């Protein structure tokens, strides 16, 4: 079998084995489920909330759309939108759980995103070795088969983590909606343009996450979420306004930070 190196096309099978280089454990934002976010804060970590918004799809499209099944129904002015809410573990430099020998000090409790890497969570994204942080030797043809010719993940632990995350995403919609209401998060960037980053104090966020996770909490249908769509681009603001949505220019100071994707 030819070597599965970083320059191979996405359709080619990949062989892989982790080299414990630690590259994927530095300077990251790790997407977390609601339950994982609670555990991360309890272990002393920091969690922030990224919000982006897109016009809502019709019901038939939404059922088939990966983002829509994981987003919150909301409105911006008169425009129905889907609100993306991503809980992220944030750290500069090494992960707080990374040991001196570059092994994980919280291996059994590590988030699913760590279990999945370098595979992809989304079914529409192929694994491309050149886009990963892993060194070339991680993709040696001496390693076990990781991705087959059809793009399926062969490693059973990784495949199980992917399946678990794909199930959990839609389940987190209700607690995330409760969380947004409890913390009064009312601004989001336009999807694919950026993120509004909310940074609640960690004790308040932990309490809100725990409350949102309770099965007996109030129904998310009790209140409608009204969201301002924020941007640094005048043309985006104009188009948002023409769609009868609430538009807001990102200012130098505000209750949220802004991450641009351009």
Secondary structure by P-SEA (a helix, b strand, c coil): cccccccccccbbbbbbbcccccccccccccccaaaaaaaaaabbbbbbbbbbcccccaaaaaaccccccbbbbbcccbbbbbbbbbbbccccccccccccccccccccccccccccccccccccccccccccccccccccccccccccccccccaaaaaaaaaaaaacccaaaaaaaaaaaaccccccccccccbbbbccaaaaaaaaaaaacccccccccbbbbbbbbbccaaaaaaaaaaccccccccccccbbbbbcc
